[in-house]
């Protein structure tokens, strides 16, 4: 876990050297599993906020039954968090598989673990953004919920973090598979959008 934290910090500060070091160790896919779980739980946490806020739109009688039911709010929160983790795991596998296929078609070497590990590290910027959004939802829930959708005030920040994640994937895979950076950039940005919006849709 300590090594994972060090690698995560290195990816944020000096990604090129970090990716070279990570690739040389040939770590297994399970190495980045904690990063995926954190990303899923953070997104699930914000999904729980959205679910609970939607109760306000229900008729007074139905809303009263839900609020007065012991433990129901906790069940809703846990269900949303679990859903976020499941969706994050599925998207991780899908994105890692797609990036691996693109790398192989571009002449890259074999090794699925390289792709899955690098995609795992690319979720760090997305986790940071989602954590900030979750924090904002605790301070100003209405602002966070209204501005997190579409082209709200948070859209420029969202675009920066999604783009940052895509660049990390493209840079990492180009280093790991010894292929051109531009070949991976379009695919990585496309699937970074999927990776970010997938848990939010769920």
Secondary structure, DSSP 4 states (H G I P E B T S, - for coil): -HHHHHHHHHHHH-HHHHHHHHHHHT--GGGGHHHHHHHHHHHHHHHHHHHHHHGGGS-HHHHHHHHHSTTHHHHHHHHHHHHHHHHHHHHHHHHHHHHHHHHHHTTPPS-HHHHHHHHHHHHHHHHHHHHHHHHHHHH-HHHHHHHSSTTSTTHHHHHHHHHHHHHHHHHHHHHHTT--HHHHHHHHHHHHHHHHHHHHH-
